[in-house]
Amino acid sequence: MTLPDRAALEHENWIAYLAGVAGATPTVDVRRVGSVLSLRSTMPFDWFNQVLAEHDGATAPDVLAAAGLERPGTDDPIVRLRSGVDDHLIGVITRSGWRDAGAGTMTPGMVAFPLDHLGVRAPTPPGFEIRQVSDEAGVEDHRAVVTKGFAVPRRVAVETSGFGLLDVPACTLYVGYLDRRPVTSGMGWRSGRTIGVYTIATVPAARRRGYGEAMTARVVADGIGAGCDVAALQASEAGRPVYERLGFRVDVRYDAYVRLAAAG
């Protein structure tokens, strides 16, 4: 499989995840302008206040139109463009008052393929149990870990893991327990042959014990069981080395563009 093919599968999965999670909560406004996806919300998480070119055929006017959609109480969205893929959009975007927010805001899109040995690299630590979430009590445990693990307001955890996700076939929520205490969260999102890995978080008191890696391996293993042969995720720069140890590689980079007024 070529690098562009892997990058396309990663992007397709991220779009499916964003639209799917947004569809499970009434607080996110999801719209499409041509081949451009617009997500607007008031939550303090820019993944759900951004504009993405959904397909290679996206046009700059559609990106600008999507970025200009208004929703009361929201700030200007971030426009994320794939380096080397969406470059044809940059000229018009920057001339229209947007600028690259800098290297520190870049989001690496990572892919693992093939998946044969990923689980071997991340065995489950002793005493650590990973469970698929099947009820609202499990969702609440998932939310508790996301809140503490990512140090975000609880509303972010609630709005990105709506109870409605329990009825979405493409989505599986997970919680990792240590001595019956929820310490690690995870989510798998399937799109075609790709399993997307999301919300891998560990509470501060349980970090550096391999729980996040074990959760990632479990999400991928279940994806393989469902027929997937590609895994994808979007990492922070801090988290990237962890995923590289598991066999993920950066196949696409998302550059963030902000409106000049918002950039100050």
C-alpha positions in Angstrom: 0.0 0.0 0.0 1.4 3.4 -1.0 1.8 6.3 1.5 -1.0 8.3 -0.3 -3.3 5.4 0.1 -2.5 5.1 3.8 -3.0 8.8 4.3 -6.3 8.7 2.5 -7.6 5.9 4.8 -6.4 7.8 7.9 -8.3 11.0 6.7 -11.4 9.1 5.8 -11.5 7.5 9.3 -10.9 10.8 11.1 -13.8 12.4 9.2 -16.0 9.4 10.0 -15.2 9.7 13.7 -15.7 13.4 13.9 -19.0 13.3 12.1 -20.2 10.2 14.0 -19.3 11.6 17.5 -20.9 14.9 16.6 -24.0 13.1 15.5 -24.4 11.6 18.9 -24.5 15.0 20.7 -26.9 17.9 20.0 -24.2 20.4 21.0 -22.1 20.1 17.8 -23.3 21.6 14.6 -22.2 19.5 11.6 -22.5 20.9 8.1 -21.0 20.2 4.7 -20.2 22.8 2.0 -19.3 20.9 -1.1 -16.5 18.6 -0.1 -15.7 20.5 3.1 -16.7 19.4 6.6 -17.6 22.1 9.2 -17.8 21.3 12.9 -18.9 24.1 15.3 -19.5 23.9 19.0 -18.9 25.9 22.2 -16.8 23.1 23.9 -13.1 23.9 24.5 -11.8 21.3 22.1 -10.8 22.5 18.7 -11.4 19.1 17.0 -15.1 20.1 17.2 -14.6 23.7 16.1 -12.7 23.1 12.8 -13.0 23.0 9.1 -11.5 20.1 7.0 -11.3 19.4 3.3 -13.1 16.1 3.1 -12.0 15.1 -0.3 -9.1 16.1 -2.6 -11.6 17.9 -4.8 -12.4 20.5 -2.1 -12.2 24.1 -3.4 -11.0 27.2 -1.6 -14.3 29.0 -1.9 -16.0 26.1 -0.2 -13.4 26.1 2.6 -14.0 29.8 3.1 -17.7 29.4 3.0 -17.5 26.6 5.6 -15.2 28.6 7.8 -17.7 31.5 7.6 -20.7 29.6 8.9 -21.9 31.2 12.1 -23.1 29.6 15.3 -23.9 31.8 18.3 -21.3 31.5 21.1 -18.6 29.9 19.0 -15.2 31.4 18.1 -13.7 31.3 14.6 -12.9 27.7 13.7 -9.5 26.3 12.9 -9.0 25.4 9.2 -6.9 22.2 9.1 -5.2 21.4 5.8 -3.2 18.3 4.9 0.4 19.1 4.0 1.1 18.1 0.5 -2.5 17.2 -0.3 -4.5 20.4 0.3 -1.6 22.8 -0.7 -3.7 24.1 -3.6 -6.0 25.8 -1.0 -3.3 27.7 0.9 -2.9 30.7 -1.4 -6.5 31.7 -1.4 -6.9 30.9 2.3 -4.0 33.1 3.3 -5.0 35.9 1.0 -8.4 35.8 2.7 -7.1 36.6 6.1 -5.9 33.2 7.5 -2.4 32.3 8.5 -0.5 29.1 9.5 -0.6 28.9 13.3 2.9 27.4 13.4 4.6 24.1 13.8 3.5 23.7 17.4 -0.1 23.3 16.2 0.6 20.6 13.6 -1.4 17.3 14.1 0.4 14.1 12.9 -1.9 11.6 11.2 -0.4 8.2 11.9 -1.0 4.8 10.3 0.0 1.2 11.2 0.0 -1.3 8.4 0.4 -4.3 8.4 -1.0 -5.0 11.9 0.5 -8.5 12.5 2.8 -7.7 15.5 1.2 -4.7 17.1 -0.4 -6.7 19.9 2.9 -8.5 20.7 4.5 -5.1 21.3 2.0 -4.1 23.9 1.1 -7.0 26.2 -1.6 -6.4 28.8 0.1 -5.6 32.2 -0.7 -7.8 35.2 -3.8 -6.8 37.1 -5.1 -4.5 34.3 -8.4 -5.4 32.8 -9.9 -3.9 29.6 -13.7 -4.0 29.1 -15.9 -3.0 26.3 -18.5 -0.5 27.4 -22.0 -1.8 27.1 -24.1 0.4 29.3 -24.4 4.0 30.6 -22.4 3.2 33.8 -19.5 2.2 31.6 -19.8 5.4 29.6 -19.6 7.3 32.8 -16.4 5.5 33.8 -15.0 6.3 30.3 -15.9 10.0 30.8 -14.3 10.1 34.2 -11.0 8.8 32.8 -11.1 11.2 29.8 -11.7 14.2 32.2 -8.8 13.3 34.4 -6.5 11.9 31.8 -6.7 14.8 29.4 -7.2 17.4 32.1 -10.3 18.8 30.3 -13.6 20.1 31.6 -16.1 17.3 32.2 -18.4 18.7 29.4 -15.7 17.8 26.8 -15.8 14.1 28.0 -19.6 14.1 28.0 -20.1 15.8 24.6 -17.5 13.5 22.9 -18.9 10.3 24.4 -22.7 10.6 24.2 -24.8 7.7 25.3 -26.0 7.4 21.7 -22.6 6.0 20.7 -23.7 2.7 22.4 -26.0 2.2 19.4 -23.5 3.1 16.7 -22.1 -0.1 15.1 -18.9 1.5 14.0 -18.0 2.7 17.5 -16.7 0.7 20.5 -15.9 2.4 23.8 -13.5 0.9 26.3 -12.4 1.3 29.9 -9.3 -0.2 31.5 -9.6 -1.1 35.2 -7.0 -1.5 37.9 -8.4 -3.0 41.1 -11.8 -2.2 39.8 -10.9 1.5 39.4 -11.2 3.0 36.0 -7.8 4.3 34.9 -7.6 4.2 31.1 -10.0 5.0 28.3 -10.1 4.1 24.7 -12.4 4.2 21.6 -12.4 2.4 18.3 -14.1 3.7 15.2 -14.3 1.5 12.1 -14.6 2.8 8.6 -14.1 0.3 5.8 -10.8 -1.5 6.3 -9.6 1.0 8.9 -9.8 0.9 12.7 -9.4 4.4 14.2 -7.9 4.7 17.7 -9.3 7.5 19.8 -9.5 8.9 23.4 -6.5 7.0 24.7 -6.1 8.5 28.1 -4.8 7.4 31.5 -5.4 9.1 34.8 -2.2 10.7 36.2 -1.7 8.3 39.1 -1.6 5.3 36.8 0.7 6.5 34.0 4.0 5.0 32.8 2.8 1.5 33.4 1.9 0.5 29.8 -1.8 0.8 30.2 -2.2 3.3 27.3 -0.2 1.0 25.0 -2.2 -2.0 26.1 -5.5 -0.1 25.4 -4.3 0.9 21.9 -3.4 -2.7 21.1 -6.8 -3.9 22.3 -8.6 -1.4 20.1 -6.6 -2.5 17.2 -7.0 -6.2 17.9 -10.8 -5.8 18.1 -10.6 -3.9 14.8 -8.7 -6.8 13.2 -11.4 -9.2 14.5 -14.0 -7.0 12.8 -12.1 -7.3 9.4 -9.8 -4.2 9.5 -6.2 -4.4 8.4 -5.2 -0.8 8.8 -5.1 1.3 12.0 -5.1 5.1 12.2 -4.9 7.8 14.8 -4.1 11.5 15.3 -1.4 12.0 17.8 0.0 14.9 19.8 3.7 15.5 19.4 4.2 14.3 23.0 2.3 11.1 22.2 3.9 10.4 18.9 6.9 8.4 20.2 4.6 6.0 22.1 2.7 5.2 19.0 5.8 4.8 16.9 7.0 2.1 19.4 3.8 0.3 18.5 4.4 0.4 14.8 2.5 3.6 13.8 4.2 6.0 11.4 3.3 9.6 10.4 1.8 9.4 7.0 0.1 12.9 6.9 0.5 16.2 8.7 -2.4 18.6 9.4 -1.4 22.2 9.5 -3.7 24.6 11.4 -4.8 27.9 10.0 -6.4 30.6 12.1 -8.0 33.9 11.2 -5.6 36.8 11.6 -7.9 38.6 14.0 -8.2 35.5 16.2 -4.4 35.0 16.0 -3.9 38.5 17.5 
